[in-house]
Amino acid sequence: MGELLGLFGFLVVLLRAAILCFQTIAIGGILFLLIVGRGGALRREELLRPSWKLIRGSAFSLALAQLFFVFSNTLLLTYSVDIPMREVLGANFALAASLAILAGLAVAFWPSRWRMTVNPIVLVPAAVILATSVMTSHSASRMDNRTILVSLTALHYLATASWIGGLPYLLIAMKRGNDAEFRVRISRNFSRLAQASVALLLAAGLALSIWYVGSWNLLYGTAYGLMLLTKVAFLGCLLLLGAANLYIVRGLGFGSETGSASLVRFGEVEIGIGLTIILVAASMTSQPPATDLAQDRVTFQEIAARYWPRMPRVSSPDVKQLSKTTREIIAEAEARGQKAPVAYMPGQFGAETNGASDIAWSEYNHNWAGIIVFLMGILALLSRSRYFSWAKIWPLTFLGLAAFLFLRADPENWPLGPNGFWESFAVSDVLQHRAAVVLLIVFALFQWAVETNRLKSHAAALVFPAVCAIGGIVLLTHTHALNNVKEEMLVELSHTPLAIFGIIAGWSRWLELRLPEENQARKYLAWVWPVCFIVVGMILMDYHEISLPLS
């Protein structure tokens, strides 16, 4: 049951992220067709058909995600807390989800005769979808200033949909538009909508931040504040891309094919980073606002004591000094006919299995992984210069990381621990680690072939940036422990920057590969992603789980 509750927290974040993403794309498409395509700009079947296909697909996916969200919540509440089904289905989240499902299905099965004319009546189910999302936000649960907060949240969601949600449809129009005049008209219409959306997004976001955070101390000292800072960092990236797009749009009047292609490539990255921001927002909804954790915040002194620069740990404790694993403690208790220790917090384990040797083992693992990643970043940086062509072997450093992970990730298993090689595969966590080792080996050889032009497929070259971006997103998608808020926050202070730089590395490499050769930004982007990996390595080398007194 504890594992189920722990998994549920992760599942809630994923479902909430899916709901917000599908909502943004569906509403954004409707607004795009009605506002950007006004005056007959999009009255073409070859453009309306794919746009409506995406809108309907997103709306239908939204309905499915909401249905699964209600099902999983209902199942957990009736099973774990023994709440009657009638009370669960009458809860606010169930009501909101039911309305969202009906509205999503209404858009998904919108009459075809209205789709070709972009009937404004479709704004009704779109408004219902937006309202149901606001119903399950932090603003609807607040006792004070609820009306103001609900209004600001609705504006925040609306601005996000009109900007981020409209980008996929801009790409459809730019790719399928045959003449320069059409592309100029559409891009300039969307540019004006995006500028207004950004202004509204910033104003509503700033006001909500003041209510939910309130002070600088809570901004850096709580998980909610840290996620907010993450959103701000990615928003800054989006604004830079938006500025580049604005520069391109102003030059499209000359019919530049290079500018048009660049606009599409920048748009691809804007969509990726925009959806990442939505995922971070979903993570924020899974935890209380910073103002509710004023007593449990991490102070600047505690952060400095933990992460003040120091040398990496280069010595490891003996494997025999490590504590027994949770499964070993449970197995021994069952063998004696006893119950395993019970935790007070759902999904947590009652016994302490993290001693001094375990902490030293973990620090050693993180620090040496950082050294390997740092070396990889240096080699990748050198490989950008024609004087160090031999440095293109940088992907092979993943082989060292794979070997390190195989030996150190599960010390209770072969070759270090008592559990046999094949026996260890019966444990799901170990199986995942072993699968990761295999993937690292395959990825190292694959990317090495790409870097040395043994594999010349453009699609193959895009695998590396996609893995970087997805890996960073997975690292951001985490749950927050409730039994030791401060300790969990200190860990997140190191993990979150890793995710941010990983995502930036992935998308900068993506742009380097996708932008036209005539675009001068390519040569600068070629240096960005290796630097990101160098920074990731430095963060890992400074990872520590024990705070030291500051003199």
Phi, psi and omega per residue, in radians:
M1 nan -0.670 3.127
G2 -1.082 -0.713 3.109
E3 -1.141 -0.625 3.117
L4 -1.104 -0.756 3.140
L5 -1.168 -0.655 3.103
G6 -1.142 -0.715 3.101
L7 -1.169 -0.572 -3.092
F8 -1.101 -0.692 3.126
G9 -1.053 -0.708 3.102
F10 -1.194 -0.687 -3.138
L11 -1.130 -0.670 3.135
V12 -1.063 -0.750 3.135
V13 -1.095 -0.780 -3.132
L14 -1.106 -0.762 -3.134
L15 -1.166 -0.729 3.115
R16 -1.108 -0.691 3.102
A17 -1.122 -0.739 3.124
A18 -1.096 -0.745 3.138
I19 -1.076 -0.810 -3.131
L20 -1.138 -0.682 -3.139
C21 -1.152 -0.859 -3.128
F22 -1.125 -0.663 3.095
Q23 -1.085 -0.789 -3.116
T24 -1.092 -0.760 -3.097
I25 -1.239 -0.690 -3.134
A26 -1.167 -0.882 -3.140
I27 -1.164 -0.704 3.128
G28 -1.053 -0.663 3.109
G29 -1.152 -0.708 3.118
I30 -1.110 -0.782 3.118
L31 -1.135 -0.645 3.135
F32 -1.086 -0.806 -3.116
L33 -1.155 -0.627 -3.079
L34 -1.428 -0.580 -3.045
I35 -1.772 -0.977 -3.107
V36 -1.190 -0.644 -3.115
G37 -1.600 0.339 -3.108
R38 -1.157 2.760 3.107
G39 1.245 0.373 3.077
G40 1.475 0.187 -3.104
A41 -1.129 -0.486 -3.115
L42 -2.038 0.407 -3.128
R43 -1.414 0.974 3.114
R44 -2.264 2.303 -3.078
E45 -1.098 -0.641 -3.103
E46 -1.191 -0.283 3.089
L47 -1.775 -0.717 -3.130
L48 -1.174 -0.666 -3.077
R49 -1.081 -0.917 3.120
P50 -1.160 -0.556 3.121
S51 -1.150 -0.800 3.119
W52 -1.181 -0.558 3.088
K53 -1.069 -0.736 3.114
L54 -1.207 -0.721 3.118
I55 -1.064 -0.850 -3.102
R56 -1.149 -0.704 3.109
G57 -1.108 -0.717 3.122
S58 -1.161 -0.712 3.133
A59 -1.140 -0.723 3.120
F60 -1.171 -0.700 3.089
S61 -1.130 -0.632 3.068
L62 -1.059 -0.776 3.129
A63 -1.080 -0.731 3.118
L64 -1.136 -0.746 3.141
A65 -1.116 -0.707 3.100
Q66 -1.151 -0.683 3.121
L67 -1.100 -0.781 3.126
F68 -1.176 -0.596 3.106
F69 -1.097 -0.805 3.115
V70 -1.130 -0.747 -3.114
F71 -1.079 -0.831 -3.104
S72 -1.168 -0.724 3.106
N73 -1.130 -0.757 3.137
T74 -1.116 -0.760 -3.140
L75 -1.083 -0.755 -3.106
L76 -1.190 -0.773 -3.096
L77 -1.166 -0.737 -3.131
T78 -1.237 -0.494 -3.081
Y79 -1.517 -0.726 -3.022
S80 -1.588 -0.661 -3.066
V81 -1.850 -0.150 3.118
D82 1.054 0.746 3.069
I83 -1.494 2.340 3.126
P84 -1.013 2.549 -3.111
M85 -1.004 -0.646 -3.117
R86 -1.073 -0.708 -3.130
E87 -1.248 -0.652 3.139
V88 -1.116 -0.813 -3.111
L89 -1.207 -0.288 3.078
G90 -1.608 0.008 -3.131
A91 -1.246 2.825 -3.082
N92 -1.058 -0.724 -3.092
F93 -1.155 -0.612 3.139
A94 -1.221 -0.707 3.107
L95 -1.122 -0.795 -3.142
A96 -1.098 -0.736 -3.137
A97 -1.135 -0.688 3.139
S98 -1.088 -0.769 3.102
L99 -1.129 -0.698 3.133
A100 -1.138 -0.666 3.113
I101 -1.100 -0.802 3.137
L102 -1.109 -0.764 -3.141
A103 -1.173 -0.702 3.106
G104 -1.090 -0.740 3.105
L105 -1.164 -0.602 3.107
A106 -1.083 -0.743 3.101
V107 -1.223 -0.716 -3.105
A108 -1.073 -0.612 -3.119
F109 -1.932 0.591 3.122
W110 -1.063 2.360 -3.074
P111 -0.961 2.385 -3.074
S112 -1.104 -0.570 -3.124
R113 -1.170 -0.435 3.092
W114 -1.519 -0.422 -3.111
R115 -1.175 -0.592 -3.107
M116 -1.350 -0.193 3.126
T117 -1.998 -0.025 3.141
V118 0.912 1.100 -3.092
N119 -1.178 2.243 -3.127
P120 -1.090 -0.246 3.125
I121 -1.051 -0.414 -3.138
V122 -1.118 -0.261 3.081
L123 -1.155 -0.395 -3.124
V124 -1.137 -0.987 3.084
P125 -1.115 -0.526 3.085
A126 -1.109 -0.713 3.104
A127 -1.146 -0.636 3.104
V128 -1.129 -0.752 3.096
I129 -1.019 -0.798 3.133
L130 -1.106 -0.750 -3.111
A131 -1.127 -0.675 -3.140
T132 -1.169 -0.570 3.088
S133 -1.194 -0.687 3.098
V134 -1.144 -0.590 -3.130
M135 -1.056 -0.494 -3.109
T136 -1.824 0.238 3.125
S137 -1.556 3.031 3.101
H138 -1.065 -0.607 -3.048
S139 -1.094 -0.643 -3.114
A140 -1.258 -0.346 -3.103
S141 -1.659 -0.092 -3.125
R142 -1.373 2.535 3.128
M143 -1.518 -0.551 -3.101
D144 -1.800 2.468 3.065
N145 0.959 0.614 -3.050
R146 -1.097 -0.744 -3.087
T147 -1.070 -0.784 3.142
I148 -1.133 -0.780 -3.102
L149 -1.154 -0.701 3.098
V150 -1.098 -0.742 3.134
S151 -1.107 -0.760 3.130
L152 -1.134 -0.697 3.119
T153 -1.119 -0.735 3.112
A154 -1.076 -0.746 3.102
L155 -1.133 -0.663 3.130
H156 -1.096 -0.821 3.119
Y157 -1.128 -0.704 -3.115
L158 -1.137 -0.768 3.127
A159 -1.130 -0.675 3.102
T160 -1.098 -0.749 -3.134
A161 -1.139 -0.768 -3.080
S162 -1.205 -0.478 -3.140
W163 -1.621 -1.201 -3.087
I164 -1.160 -0.761 -3.122
G165 -1.173 -0.414 3.137
G166 -1.465 -0.276 -3.083
L167 -1.058 -0.763 3.125
P168 -1.026 -0.592 -3.123
Y169 -1.328 -0.527 3.013
L170 -1.113 -0.726 3.115
L171 -1.119 -0.682 3.090
I172 -1.063 -0.793 -3.120
A173 -1.151 -0.700 -3.114
M174 -1.212 -0.628 -3.121
K175 -1.332 -0.567 -3.069
R176 -1.711 -0.188 3.092
G177 -1.274 2.234 -3.026
N178 -1.576 -0.387 -3.072
D179 -2.090 2.662 -3.078
A180 -1.150 -0.641 -3.125
E181 -1.064 -0.723 3.119
F182 -1.115 -0.787 -3.128
R183 -1.108 -0.671 3.113
V184 -1.095 -0.797 -3.095
R185 -1.107 -0.818 -3.114
I186 -1.151 -0.802 -3.096
S187 -1.127 -0.644 3.140
R188 -1.290 -0.639 3.053
N189 -1.073 -0.779 -3.130
F190 -1.214 -0.606 3.122
S191 -1.045 -0.746 3.112
R192 -1.145 -0.712 3.098
L193 -1.120 -0.713 -3.124
A194 -1.140 -0.714 3.136
Q195 -1.102 -0.737 3.100
A196 -1.153 -0.668 3.135
S197 -1.149 -0.723 3.127
V198 -1.087 -0.765 3.123
A199 -1.068 -0.761 3.128
L200 -1.179 -0.690 3.133
L201 -1.102 -0.784 -3.136
L202 -1.152 -0.730 -3.119
A203 -1.142 -0.842 -3.141
A204 -1.164 -0.698 3.131
G205 -1.128 -0.706 3.114
L206 -1.115 -0.757 3.142
A207 -1.121 -0.754 3.115
L208 -1.126 -0.656 3.133
S209 -1.107 -0.675 3.119
I210 -1.101 -0.685 -3.136
W211 -1.281 -0.742 -3.014
Y212 -1.524 -0.372 -3.134
V213 -1.958 -1.111 2.987
G214 1.536 -0.509 -3.117
S215 -2.610 2.783 3.131
W216 -1.140 -0.604 -3.120
N217 -1.089 -0.698 3.133
L218 -1.319 -0.334 3.139
L219 -1.209 -0.754 -3.123
Y220 -1.751 -0.147 -3.041
G221 -1.820 0.074 3.131
T222 -2.315 2.748 3.122
A223 -1.120 -0.652 3.114
Y224 -1.086 -0.793 3.116
G225 -1.116 -0.650 3.128
L226 -1.135 -0.728 3.086
M227 -1.141 -0.603 3.089
L228 -1.130 -0.744 3.089
L229 -1.100 -0.613 3.086
T230 -1.114 -0.749 3.081
K231 -1.059 -0.718 -3.135
V232 -1.114 -0.716 3.134
A233 -1.074 -0.802 3.135
F234 -1.239 -0.557 3.067
L235 -1.113 -0.649 3.063
G236 -1.065 -0.705 3.081
C237 -1.094 -0.726 3.125
L238 -1.115 -0.684 3.135
L239 -1.156 -0.623 3.071
L240 -1.127 -0.760 3.101
L241 -1.136 -0.681 3.110
G242 -1.109 -0.670 3.100
A243 -1.120 -0.686 3.092
A244 -1.118 -0.721 3.115
N245 -1.129 -0.681 3.120
L246 -1.091 -0.701 3.095
Y247 -1.093 -0.702 3.138
I248 -1.187 -0.764 -3.097
V249 -1.031 -0.697 3.140
R250 -1.161 -0.394 3.116
G251 -1.664 -0.059 -3.111
L252 -1.234 -0.317 3.136
G253 -1.074 -0.334 3.121
F254 -1.573 0.097 3.074
G255 1.253 0.557 -3.099
S256 -1.251 2.044 3.082
E257 -1.233 -0.599 3.092
T258 -1.114 -0.752 3.118
G259 -1.116 -0.707 3.127
S260 -1.116 -0.765 3.116
A261 -1.149 -0.684 3.117
S262 -1.119 -0.672 3.120
L263 -1.045 -0.723 3.119
V264 -1.150 -0.742 -3.111
R265 -1.166 -0.752 3.061
F266 -1.100 -0.634 3.103
G267 -1.095 -0.658 3.098
E268 -1.025 -0.774 -3.117
V269 -1.256 -0.646 3.076
E270 -1.027 -0.716 3.110
I271 -1.104 -0.804 -3.128
G272 -1.063 -0.821 -3.137
I273 -1.233 -0.625 3.109
G274 -1.079 -0.767 3.100
L275 -1.167 -0.542 3.058
T276 -1.124 -0.720 3.097
I277 -1.068 -0.700 3.115
I278 -1.110 -0.673 3.098
L279 -1.120 -0.702 3.087
V280 -1.097 -0.689 3.097
A281 -1.078 -0.666 3.095
A282 -1.126 -0.656 3.091
S283 -1.134 -0.609 3.134
M284 -1.179 -0.580 -3.140
T285 -1.244 -0.239 -3.129
S286 -1.518 0.050 -3.114
Q287 -2.411 2.764 -3.123
P288 -1.252 2.655 3.066
P289 -1.022 2.745 -3.068
A290 -1.060 -0.580 -3.119
T291 -1.110 -0.349 3.125
D292 -1.526 -0.054 -3.106
L293 -2.157 0.580 -3.078
A294 -1.070 -0.527 -3.107
Q295 -1.462 -0.299 -3.069
D296 -1.913 0.250 -3.094
R297 -1.290 2.747 3.067
V298 -1.564 2.283 -3.115
T299 -1.472 2.851 3.109
F300 -1.095 -0.634 3.123
Q301 -1.110 -0.681 3.118
E302 -1.184 -0.643 3.098
I303 -1.154 -0.779 -3.137
A304 -1.120 -0.675 3.141
A305 -1.145 -0.535 -3.134
R306 -1.457 -0.730 -2.958
Y307 -2.042 0.324 3.023
W308 -1.104 2.315 -3.028
P309 -0.920 2.306 3.060
R310 -2.614 2.939 -3.087
M311 -1.192 2.539 3.083
P312 -1.105 2.688 3.085
R313 -1.360 2.112 -3.100
V314 -1.922 -0.011 3.096
S315 -2.090 2.472 -3.077
S316 -2.025 2.475 3.037
P317 -1.160 2.774 3.086
D318 -1.189 2.520 -3.103
V319 -1.058 -0.449 3.139
K320 -1.238 -0.299 -3.140
Q321 -1.487 -0.115 -3.088
L322 -1.322 2.627 3.119
S323 -1.241 2.821 3.072
K324 -1.229 2.582 3.137
T325 -1.297 2.881 3.122
T326 -1.009 -0.752 -3.123
R327 -1.143 -0.643 3.111
E328 -1.150 -0.689 3.121
I329 -1.135 -0.740 3.131
I330 -1.131 -0.755 -3.131
A331 -1.107 -0.720 3.131
E332 -1.161 -0.678 3.109
A333 -1.134 -0.720 3.121
E334 -1.170 -0.610 3.121
A335 -1.153 -0.534 3.110
R336 -1.531 0.004 -3.108
G337 1.326 0.411 -3.120
Q338 -1.955 2.852 3.071
K339 -1.588 2.505 3.081
A340 -1.178 2.647 3.125
P341 -0.971 2.440 -3.103
V342 -1.799 2.382 3.111
A343 -1.535 2.721 3.075
Y344 -1.384 -0.447 -3.112
M345 -1.728 2.364 3.120
P346 -1.039 2.385 3.096
G347 1.437 -0.050 3.124
Q348 -1.816 2.803 -3.132
F349 -1.807 2.520 -2.987
G350 -1.409 -0.408 -3.081
A351 -1.626 2.528 3.112
E352 -1.453 2.047 -3.108
T353 -2.118 0.441 -3.071
N354 -2.257 1.405 -3.139
G355 -1.514 -3.029 -3.099
A356 -1.077 -0.697 3.137
S357 -1.177 -0.643 3.115
D358 -1.138 -0.700 3.112
I359 -1.126 -0.767 3.123
A360 -1.101 -0.663 3.108
W361 -1.096 -0.788 -3.137
S362 -1.143 -0.748 3.126
E363 -1.097 -0.728 3.117
Y364 -1.049 -0.772 3.139
N365 -1.074 -0.837 -3.127
H366 -1.124 -0.754 -3.082
N367 -1.138 -0.756 3.138
W368 -1.266 -0.584 3.009
A369 -1.068 -0.671 3.081
G370 -1.103 -0.686 3.115
I371 -1.087 -0.719 3.132
I372 -1.144 -0.800 3.139
V373 -1.147 -0.671 3.101
F374 -1.054 -0.774 3.111
L375 -1.100 -0.718 3.115
M376 -1.059 -0.753 3.129
G377 -1.108 -0.697 3.111
I378 -1.099 -0.806 3.135
L379 -1.114 -0.719 3.122
A380 -1.110 -0.650 3.120
L381 -1.167 -0.747 3.120
L382 -1.140 -0.596 -3.107
S383 -1.168 -0.270 3.094
R384 -1.247 -0.320 -3.124
S385 -1.706 2.506 -3.139
R386 -1.229 -0.240 -3.134
Y387 -1.406 -0.226 -3.102
F388 -2.233 0.899 -3.109
S389 -1.083 -0.464 3.129
W390 -1.122 -0.366 -3.100
A391 -1.257 -0.035 3.079
K392 -1.170 -0.048 3.051
I393 -1.356 0.059 -3.048
W394 -0.931 -0.567 3.123
P395 -1.086 -0.400 -3.106
L396 -1.208 -0.242 3.063
T397 -1.130 -0.374 3.063
F398 -1.110 -0.427 3.073
L399 -1.138 -0.700 3.083
G400 -1.136 -0.681 3.105
L401 -1.144 -0.654 3.114
A402 -1.129 -0.771 3.129
A403 -1.122 -0.697 3.133
F404 -1.125 -0.762 3.129
L405 -1.127 -0.681 3.142
F406 -1.090 -0.684 -3.088
L407 -1.403 -0.646 -2.901
R408 -1.853 -0.322 -3.019
A409 -1.192 -0.617 -3.075
D410 -2.294 1.358 -3.032
P411 -1.147 -0.274 3.135
E412 -1.394 -0.080 -3.101
N413 -1.980 2.916 3.100
W414 -0.962 2.393 0.229
P415 -1.690 -0.035 -3.085
L416 -1.627 -0.589 -3.017
G417 -1.805 3.129 -3.079
P418 -1.313 -0.404 -3.116
N419 -1.255 2.367 -3.113
G420 -1.197 2.908 -3.081
F421 -1.054 -0.919 -3.099
W422 -1.307 -0.542 3.117
E423 -1.091 -0.602 -3.077
S424 -1.160 -0.421 -3.097
F425 -1.237 -0.190 3.127
A426 -1.294 -0.272 3.139
V427 -1.653 2.220 -3.023
S428 -1.076 -0.720 -3.123
D429 -1.084 -0.745 -3.138
V430 -1.172 -0.700 3.112
L431 -1.043 -0.704 3.113
Q432 -1.127 -0.731 3.129
H433 -1.122 -0.729 3.140
R434 -1.166 -0.643 3.081
A435 -1.131 -0.663 3.107
A436 -1.111 -0.648 3.107
V437 -1.085 -0.809 3.136
V438 -1.074 -0.764 3.132
L439 -1.094 -0.683 3.115
L440 -1.099 -0.716 3.130
I441 -1.121 -0.837 3.131
V442 -1.083 -0.738 -3.109
F443 -1.144 -0.694 3.138
A444 -1.065 -0.838 -3.131
L445 -1.183 -0.669 3.139
F446 -1.112 -0.873 -3.092
Q447 -1.213 -0.572 3.066
W448 -1.074 -0.709 3.097
A449 -1.129 -0.616 3.111
V450 -1.204 -0.805 -3.084
E451 -1.132 -0.598 -3.096
T452 -1.646 0.207 3.086
N453 1.100 0.339 2.991
R454 -1.301 -0.438 3.060
L455 -2.149 1.958 -2.959
K456 -1.838 0.159 3.139
S457 -1.220 2.312 3.106
H458 -1.157 -0.656 3.106
A459 -1.094 -0.663 3.118
A460 -1.129 -0.640 3.137
A461 -1.146 -0.458 -3.110
L462 -1.400 -0.167 -3.129
V463 -1.110 -0.771 -3.102
F464 -1.056 -0.903 3.115
P465 -1.112 -0.591 3.120
A466 -1.140 -0.717 3.121
V467 -1.128 -0.706 3.118
C468 -1.077 -0.830 -3.107
A469 -1.145 -0.766 -3.135
I470 -1.176 -0.697 3.100
G471 -1.057 -0.728 3.088
G472 -1.129 -0.671 3.121
I473 -1.123 -0.752 3.115
V474 -1.062 -0.686 3.124
L475 -1.152 -0.558 3.099
L476 -1.297 -0.472 -3.083
T477 -1.482 1.540 -3.097
H478 -2.412 2.840 3.059
T479 -1.737 2.881 -3.066
H480 -2.042 2.102 -3.113
A481 -1.141 2.595 -3.101
L482 -1.869 -0.180 -3.067
N483 -1.450 -0.426 3.119
N484 -2.563 1.422 -3.003
V485 -1.079 -0.743 -3.093
K486 -1.142 -0.796 -3.110
E487 -1.123 -0.715 3.112
E488 -1.123 -0.649 3.130
M489 -1.149 -0.702 3.127
L490 -1.118 -0.622 3.082
V491 -1.184 -0.725 -3.132
E492 -1.134 -0.505 3.131
L493 -1.107 -0.387 3.060
S494 -1.694 -0.607 -3.095
H495 -1.286 -0.657 -3.093
T496 -1.116 -0.795 3.061
P497 -1.049 -0.575 3.083
L498 -1.051 -0.759 3.138
A499 -1.140 -0.748 -3.105
I500 -1.081 -0.851 -3.115
F501 -1.220 -0.549 3.068
G502 -1.122 -0.749 3.125
I503 -1.170 -0.751 3.109
I504 -1.093 -0.704 3.111
A505 -1.069 -0.775 -3.116
G506 -1.094 -0.804 -3.064
W507 -1.338 -0.512 3.068
S508 -1.200 -0.677 3.068
R509 -1.162 -0.663 3.099
W510 -1.019 -0.816 3.138
L511 -1.148 -0.671 3.118
E512 -1.020 -0.666 -3.115
L513 -1.407 -0.531 -2.978
R514 -1.680 -0.467 -3.103
L515 -1.159 2.610 3.067
P516 -1.040 2.622 -3.100
E517 -1.072 -0.476 -3.133
E518 -1.277 -0.277 -3.106
N519 -1.339 2.121 -3.062
Q520 -1.224 -0.283 -3.118
A521 -1.149 -0.369 -3.100
R522 -1.034 -0.722 -3.063
K523 -1.209 -0.467 3.090
Y524 -1.394 -0.685 3.135
L525 -1.122 -0.483 3.134
A526 -1.097 -0.352 3.131
W527 -1.744 -0.262 -3.060
V528 -1.229 -0.902 -3.011
W529 -1.194 -0.603 3.036
P530 -1.110 -0.650 3.100
V531 -1.103 -0.652 3.103
C532 -1.044 -0.716 3.138
F533 -1.223 -0.586 3.063
I534 -1.104 -0.739 3.112
V535 -1.133 -0.724 3.095
V536 -1.027 -0.772 3.107
G537 -1.070 -0.705 3.138
M538 -1.153 -0.664 3.114
I539 -1.123 -0.764 3.139
L540 -1.155 -0.626 3.131
M541 -1.179 -0.391 3.132
D542 -1.755 0.188 -3.132
Y543 -1.251 2.218 3.090
H544 -2.501 2.619 -3.139
E545 -1.947 0.031 3.101
I546 -2.126 2.249 3.122
S547 -1.455 2.482 3.125
L548 -1.933 2.498 3.105
P549 -1.148 2.398 3.119
L550 -1.584 2.281 3.139
S551 -1.402 nan nan
